[in-house]
């Protein structure tokens, strides 16, 4: 499957110690020069060190073309995250957006929402949001009479390249294993399907599969559909699951939900500015 939670980024390498490496020890022995020769050598060494310091300062201070290098202005990460979160909050669907009879499903909001991972042994797991994720929000709903459950998810990344890579990784999850598991849960026939024909997206991906064993170990026959679209640096996803004989309804809910989220995204000035 291609949607789920983070565990924290891997720790980076141990930083190198700062400052120059220690030089070789001074020569020892009785043949060391005395008196004036020693003072003369000390003066020469001091002058050489001063010249070296001056050269280092000039190299650091000047750019490659001889002009003073100006460091780039720092990105206001907190402001970018706040703007992205505002977009996600307004774009993700609430129960009335799905249609009559839908209500909040616990947990209703997952913020931040994790990423999914299908391991090499076909286990469906979770991982932390990647570097460059500014916002990641899920909202979960359910319709009591039909038993259909739905999730709308909005992810906003710092740049388009990160969003493209996220979608490529999601597609890789789909193709890794047709049969997947998590604890007692089992899914089979996991595959990439034809995406809905919706205008305005840069990329569209659709996934389908069947859940055959529930979390408590009971046998079930549920179909799930995940419709995902990328618009610039924004990823929108609609996940719908229900009884297999409701296939047409599930497909319609996924397509309509993705369309509604995209319409809302186009109305957000913050999202337009970041494309």
C-alpha positions as a Markdown table, in Angstrom:
| # | Residue | x | y | z |
|---|---|---|---|---|
| 1 | Unk | 0.0 | 0.0 | 0.0 |
| 2 | Unk | 1.1 | 3.6 | -0.5 |
| 3 | Unk | -0.3 | 5.5 | 2.5 |
| 4 | Unk | 0.9 | 5.6 | 6.4 |
| 5 | Unk | 3.3 | 6.9 | 9.9 |
| 6 | Unk | 7.1 | 8.2 | 10.7 |
| 7 | Unk | 9.7 | 7.0 | 13.2 |
| 8 | Unk | 12.2 | 9.7 | 13.2 |
| 9 | Unk | 15.1 | 10.6 | 10.8 |
| 10 | Unk | 18.3 | 8.5 | 11.0 |
| 11 | Unk | 21.0 | 10.1 | 13.0 |
| 12 | Unk | 23.7 | 11.8 | 10.9 |
| 13 | Unk | 27.4 | 11.1 | 10.9 |
| 14 | Unk | 29.5 | 12.0 | 13.9 |
| 15 | Unk | 30.7 | 15.6 | 13.2 |
| 16 | Unk | 34.4 | 16.1 | 12.5 |
| 17 | Unk | 36.4 | 18.1 | 15.2 |
| 18 | Unk | 36.7 | 21.7 | 14.3 |
| 19 | Unk | 40.1 | 23.5 | 13.9 |
| 20 | Unk | 43.3 | 22.6 | 12.3 |
| 21 | Unk | 44.9 | 19.2 | 12.8 |
| 22 | Unk | 47.9 | 19.4 | 15.2 |
| 23 | Unk | 51.2 | 19.8 | 13.6 |
| 24 | Unk | 54.3 | 17.6 | 14.0 |
| 25 | Unk | 56.2 | 17.7 | 17.3 |
| 26 | Unk | 59.3 | 20.0 | 17.5 |
| 27 | Unk | 62.6 | 18.3 | 16.8 |
| 28 | Unk | 64.4 | 17.0 | 19.8 |
| 29 | Unk | 68.0 | 16.3 | 20.5 |
| 30 | Unk | 71.1 | 18.3 | 21.4 |
| 31 | Unk | 71.7 | 19.7 | 17.9 |
| 32 | Unk | 69.0 | 22.4 | 18.3 |
| 33 | Unk | 70.3 | 25.9 | 17.4 |
| 34 | Unk | 71.0 | 28.3 | 20.3 |
| 35 | Unk | 70.8 | 32.0 | 21.0 |
| 36 | Unk | 70.4 | 34.3 | 18.1 |
| 37 | Unk | 69.7 | 31.6 | 15.6 |
| 38 | Unk | 66.8 | 30.3 | 17.7 |
| 39 | Unk | 65.3 | 33.9 | 18.0 |
| 40 | Unk | 65.7 | 34.4 | 14.2 |
| 41 | Unk | 63.9 | 31.1 | 13.5 |
| 42 | Unk | 61.1 | 32.1 | 15.8 |
| 43 | Unk | 60.7 | 35.5 | 14.1 |
| 44 | Unk | 60.6 | 33.9 | 10.7 |
| 45 | Unk | 58.0 | 31.3 | 11.9 |
| 46 | Unk | 55.8 | 34.0 | 13.4 |
| 47 | Unk | 55.9 | 36.1 | 10.2 |
| 48 | Unk | 55.0 | 33.0 | 8.1 |
| 49 | Unk | 52.0 | 32.2 | 10.4 |
| 50 | Unk | 50.8 | 35.8 | 10.1 |
| 51 | Unk | 50.9 | 35.6 | 6.3 |
| 52 | Unk | 49.0 | 32.3 | 6.4 |
| 53 | Unk | 46.2 | 33.8 | 8.6 |
| 54 | Unk | 45.9 | 36.7 | 6.2 |
| 55 | Unk | 45.6 | 34.4 | 3.2 |
| 56 | Unk | 42.9 | 32.3 | 4.9 |
| 57 | Unk | 40.9 | 35.5 | 5.9 |
| 58 | Unk | 41.0 | 36.7 | 2.3 |
| 59 | Unk | 39.9 | 33.4 | 0.9 |
| 60 | Unk | 37.0 | 33.2 | 3.2 |
| 61 | Unk | 36.0 | 36.8 | 2.8 |
| 62 | Unk | 36.1 | 36.9 | -1.0 |
| 63 | Unk | 34.0 | 35.0 | -3.6 |
| 64 | Unk | 35.5 | 33.2 | -6.5 |
| 65 | Unk | 35.3 | 36.3 | -8.7 |
| 66 | Unk | 37.1 | 38.5 | -6.2 |
| 67 | Unk | 33.9 | 40.0 | -4.8 |
| 68 | Unk | 32.8 | 39.6 | -1.2 |
| 69 | Unk | 30.6 | 36.5 | -0.9 |
| 70 | Unk | 27.2 | 37.3 | 0.7 |
| 71 | Unk | 25.6 | 34.3 | 2.5 |
| 72 | Unk | 22.0 | 33.5 | 1.3 |
| 73 | Unk | 19.2 | 34.7 | 3.5 |
| 74 | Unk | 18.0 | 32.0 | 5.9 |
| 75 | Unk | 14.7 | 30.4 | 5.1 |
| 76 | Unk | 12.0 | 31.1 | 7.7 |
| 77 | Unk | 11.1 | 27.5 | 8.2 |
| 78 | Unk | 8.5 | 28.2 | 10.9 |
| 79 | Unk | 6.6 | 30.6 | 8.6 |
| 80 | Unk | 6.8 | 28.1 | 5.7 |
| 81 | Unk | 5.5 | 25.3 | 7.9 |
| 82 | Unk | 2.7 | 27.5 | 9.2 |
| 83 | Unk | 1.6 | 28.5 | 5.7 |
| 84 | Unk | 1.7 | 24.9 | 4.5 |
| 85 | Unk | -0.3 | 23.7 | 7.5 |
| 86 | Unk | -2.9 | 26.3 | 6.8 |
| 87 | Unk | -3.2 | 25.0 | 3.2 |
| 88 | Unk | -3.5 | 21.4 | 4.4 |
| 89 | Unk | -6.1 | 22.3 | 7.0 |
| 90 | Unk | -8.3 | 24.0 | 4.4 |
| 91 | Unk | -7.9 | 21.4 | 1.7 |
| 92 | Unk | -8.4 | 18.2 | 3.6 |
| 93 | Unk | -12.0 | 17.1 | 3.6 |
| 94 | Unk | -14.5 | 17.1 | 6.5 |
| 95 | Unk | -17.3 | 14.6 | 6.8 |
| 96 | Unk | -20.0 | 16.7 | 5.0 |
| 97 | Unk | -17.6 | 16.9 | 2.0 |
| 98 | Unk | -17.9 | 13.2 | 1.5 |
| 99 | Unk | -21.7 | 13.2 | 1.4 |
| 100 | Unk | -24.7 | 12.5 | 3.6 |
| 101 | Unk | -24.2 | 10.0 | 6.4 |
| 102 | Unk | -20.5 | 10.5 | 6.8 |
| 103 | Unk | -19.1 | 11.2 | 10.3 |
| 104 | Unk | -15.7 | 11.6 | 12.0 |
| 105 | Unk | -13.8 | 8.3 | 12.5 |
| 106 | Unk | -11.4 | 8.0 | 15.4 |
| 107 | Unk | -8.7 | 9.2 | 15.1 |
| 108 | Unk | -10.3 | 11.9 | 13.0 |
| 109 | Unk | -7.2 | 14.0 | 12.4 |
| 110 | Unk | -3.6 | 12.6 | 12.2 |
| 111 | Unk | -1.2 | 15.5 | 12.2 |
| 112 | Unk | 1.5 | 15.0 | 11.2 |
| 113 | Unk | 0.5 | 12.0 | 9.1 |
| 114 | Unk | 3.3 | 9.5 | 8.5 |
| 115 | Unk | 4.5 | 7.9 | 5.3 |
| 116 | Unk | 4.0 | 4.3 | 4.5 |
| 117 | Unk | 6.7 | 1.8 | 3.8 |
| 118 | Unk | 6.5 | -1.7 | 2.3 |
| 119 | Unk | 9.6 | -3.6 | 3.5 |
| 120 | Unk | 11.5 | -6.2 | 1.5 |
| 121 | Unk | 9.6 | -9.0 | 3.3 |
| 122 | Unk | 6.3 | -7.3 | 2.2 |
| 123 | Unk | 5.4 | -6.0 | 5.7 |
| 124 | Unk | 3.4 | -2.8 | 5.6 |
| 125 | Unk | 5.0 | -0.4 | 8.0 |
| 126 | Unk | 5.5 | 3.3 | 8.7 |
| 127 | Unk | 8.3 | 5.8 | 8.6 |
| 128 | Unk | 8.8 | 9.4 | 9.5 |
| 129 | Unk | 8.1 | 12.2 | 7.2 |
| 130 | Unk | 11.1 | 12.9 | 5.0 |
| 131 | Unk | 13.2 | 16.1 | 5.2 |
| 132 | Unk | 11.4 | 18.8 | 3.2 |
| 133 | Unk | 7.9 | 17.9 | 4.4 |
| 134 | Unk | 6.2 | 21.2 | 5.6 |
| 135 | Unk | 2.8 | 19.8 | 6.4 |
| 136 | Unk | 1.2 | 16.3 | 6.4 |
| 137 | Unk | -2.5 | 16.0 | 7.5 |
| 138 | Unk | -5.0 | 13.2 | 7.4 |
| 139 | Unk | -8.7 | 13.2 | 8.1 |
| 140 | Unk | -10.7 | 10.0 | 8.6 |
| 141 | Unk | -14.4 | 9.5 | 8.1 |
| 142 | Unk | -16.9 | 6.6 | 8.0 |
| 143 | Unk | -20.4 | 6.0 | 6.7 |
| 144 | Unk | -22.3 | 3.8 | 9.2 |
| 145 | Unk | -25.0 | 2.3 | 6.9 |
| 146 | Unk | -22.6 | 1.1 | 4.2 |
| 147 | Unk | -19.5 | 0.6 | 6.4 |
| 148 | Unk | -17.4 | 2.7 | 3.9 |
| 149 | Unk | -14.5 | 4.4 | 5.4 |
| 150 | Unk | -12.5 | 7.2 | 3.8 |
| 151 | Unk | -9.3 | 9.2 | 4.4 |
| 152 | Unk | -8.3 | 12.5 | 2.8 |
| 153 | Unk | -4.6 | 13.4 | 3.0 |
| 154 | Unk | -2.7 | 16.5 | 2.1 |
| 155 | Unk | 1.1 | 16.8 | 2.0 |
| 156 | Unk | 3.0 | 20.0 | 1.3 |
| 157 | Unk | 6.7 | 19.8 | 0.5 |
| 158 | Unk | 9.3 | 22.5 | 0.5 |
| 159 | Unk | 9.9 | 22.0 | -3.3 |
| 160 | Unk | 8.6 | 20.2 | -6.3 |
| 161 | Unk | 11.6 | 17.8 | -6.5 |
| 162 | Unk | 10.8 | 16.4 | -3.0 |
| 163 | Unk | 7.1 | 15.9 | -4.0 |
| 164 | Unk | 8.1 | 14.1 | -7.2 |
| 165 | Unk | 10.3 | 11.8 | -5.2 |
| 166 | Unk | 7.6 | 11.1 | -2.6 |
| 167 | Unk | 5.2 | 10.0 | -5.4 |
| 168 | Unk | 7.9 | 7.8 | -7.0 |
| 169 | Unk | 8.5 | 6.1 | -3.6 |
| 170 | Unk | 4.7 | 5.6 | -3.2 |
| 171 | Unk | 4.6 | 4.0 | -6.6 |
| 172 | Unk | 7.5 | 1.7 | -5.7 |
| 173 | Unk | 5.5 | 0.6 | -2.6 |
| 174 | Unk | 2.6 | -0.4 | -4.9 |
| 175 | Unk | 4.8 | -2.6 | -7.0 |
| 176 | Unk | 7.0 | -4.1 | -4.3 |
| 177 | Unk | 4.6 | -6.9 | -3.2 |
| 178 | Unk | 1.1 | -8.0 | -4.4 |
| 179 | Unk | 0.6 | -9.6 | -1.0 |
| 180 | Unk | 1.3 | -7.5 | 2.1 |
| 181 | Unk | 0.8 | -7.8 | 5.8 |
| 182 | Unk | 0.9 | -5.9 | 9.1 |
| 183 | Unk | 0.4 | -7.9 | 12.3 |
| 184 | Unk | -2.7 | -10.0 | 11.7 |
| 185 | Unk | -3.9 | -7.9 | 8.8 |
| 186 | Unk | -3.5 | -9.2 | 5.2 |
| 187 | Unk | -3.9 | -7.6 | 1.8 |
| 188 | Unk | -3.6 | -9.2 | -1.6 |
| 189 | Unk | -4.0 | -8.3 | -5.3 |
| 190 | Unk | -2.2 | -5.0 | -4.5 |
| 191 | Unk | -1.6 | -3.3 | -7.9 |
| 192 | Unk | -1.4 | 0.0 | -9.7 |
| 193 | Unk | -4.7 | 0.8 | -11.4 |
| 194 | Unk | -5.7 | 3.4 | -14.0 |
| 195 | Unk | -5.9 | 6.8 | -12.3 |
| 196 | Unk | -9.0 | 9.0 | -12.5 |
| 197 | Unk | -9.0 | 11.4 | -15.4 |
| 198 | Unk | -8.8 | 14.7 | -13.6 |
| 199 | Unk | -7.4 | 17.9 | -15.1 |
| 200 | Unk | -4.9 | 20.2 | -13.4 |
| 201 | Unk | -2.5 | 17.6 | -11.9 |
| 202 | Unk | 1.1 | 17.1 | -12.9 |
| 203 | Unk | 0.9 | 13.4 | -12.0 |
| 204 | Unk | -1.8 | 10.9 | -11.0 |
| 205 | Unk | -1.4 | 7.5 | -9.5 |
| 206 | Unk | -4.1 | 5.0 | -8.4 |
| 207 | Unk | -3.8 | 1.9 | -6.3 |
| 208 | Unk | -6.2 | -0.9 | -5.6 |
| 209 | Unk | -6.2 | -4.1 | -3.5 |
| 210 | Unk | -8.2 | -6.3 | -1.2 |
| 211 | Unk | -8.0 | -6.7 | 2.5 |
| 212 | Unk | -8.7 | -10.4 | 3.4 |
| 213 | Unk | -7.8 | -10.4 | 7.1 |
| 214 | Unk | -8.7 | -7.6 | 9.6 |
| 215 | Unk | -6.6 | -6.3 | 12.4 |
| 216 | Unk | -8.3 | -8.7 | 14.9 |
| 217 | Unk | -7.6 | -11.7 | 12.6 |
| 218 | Unk | -11.1 | -12.0 | 11.2 |
| 219 | Unk | -11.5 | -12.9 | 7.5 |
| 220 | Unk | -13.0 | -10.1 | 5.4 |
| 221 | Unk | -13.5 | -9.3 | 1.7 |
| 222 | Unk | -12.9 | -5.5 | 1.4 |
| 223 | Unk | -11.7 | -3.5 | -1.5 |
| 224 | Unk | -9.7 | -0.4 | -1.1 |
| 225 | Unk | -8.9 | 2.3 | -3.6 |
| 226 | Unk | -6.3 | 5.1 | -3.3 |
| 227 | Unk | -6.3 | 8.0 | -5.7 |
| 228 | Unk | -3.3 | 10.3 | -5.5 |
| 229 | Unk | -2.4 | 13.4 | -7.4 |
| 230 | Unk | 0.6 | 15.8 | -7.4 |
| 231 | Unk | 0.2 | 19.5 | -8.2 |
| 232 | Unk | 3.6 | 21.2 | -8.0 |
| 233 | Unk | 4.9 | 20.6 | -4.5 |
| 234 | Unk | 1.5 | 19.4 | -3.1 |
| 235 | Unk | 0.4 | 15.8 | -2.9 |
| 236 | Unk | -3.4 | 15.0 | -2.4 |
| 237 | Unk | -4.7 | 11.5 | -1.7 |
| 238 | Unk | -8.1 | 10.0 | -1.2 |
| 239 | Unk | -8.3 | 6.5 | 0.4 |
| 240 | Unk | -11.6 | 4.6 | 0.4 |
| 241 | Unk | -12.3 | 1.1 | 1.7 |
| 242 | Unk | -15.5 | -1.0 | 1.8 |
| 243 | Unk | -17.2 | -4.2 | 0.9 |
| 244 | Unk | -16.0 | -5.6 | -2.4 |
| 245 | Unk | -19.5 | -5.5 | -4.0 |
| 246 | Unk | -19.4 | -1.7 | -3.5 |
| 247 | Unk | -16.6 | -1.3 | -6.0 |
| 248 | Unk | -18.3 | 1.3 | -8.2 |
| 249 | Unk | -19.2 | 3.5 | -5.1 |
| 250 | Unk | -15.6 | 3.3 | -3.8 |
| 251 | Unk | -14.2 | 4.4 | -7.1 |
| 252 | Unk | -16.6 | 7.3 | -7.3 |
| 253 | Unk | -15.8 | 8.4 | -3.7 |
| 254 | Unk | -12.1 | 8.3 | -4.4 |
| 255 | Unk | -12.4 | 10.3 | -7.6 |
| 256 | Unk | -14.9 | 12.9 | -6.2 |
| 257 | Unk | -12.8 | 13.4 | -3.1 |
| 258 | Unk | -9.6 | 14.0 | -5.0 |
| 259 | Unk | -11.4 | 16.4 | -7.3 |
| 260 | Unk | -12.8 | 18.4 | -4.3 |
| 261 | Unk | -9.4 | 18.6 | -2.7 |
| 262 | Unk | -7.8 | 19.9 | -5.9 |
| 263 | Unk | -10.5 | 22.5 | -6.4 |
| 264 | Unk | -9.8 | 23.8 | -2.8 |
| 265 | Unk | -6.1 | 23.7 | -3.4 |
| 266 | Unk | -6.4 | 26.0 | -6.5 |
| 267 | Unk | -8.2 | 28.5 | -4.3 |
| 268 | Unk | -5.3 | 28.8 | -1.8 |
| 269 | Unk | -3.0 | 31.7 | -2.5 |
| 270 | Unk | -0.2 | 30.1 | -0.4 |
| 271 | Unk | -0.3 | 27.0 | -2.5 |
| 272 | Unk | -0.3 | 29.0 | -5.8 |
| 273 | Unk | 2.7 | 31.0 | -4.6 |
| 274 | Unk | 4.7 | 27.8 | -3.9 |
| 275 | Unk | 4.1 | 26.0 | -7.2 |
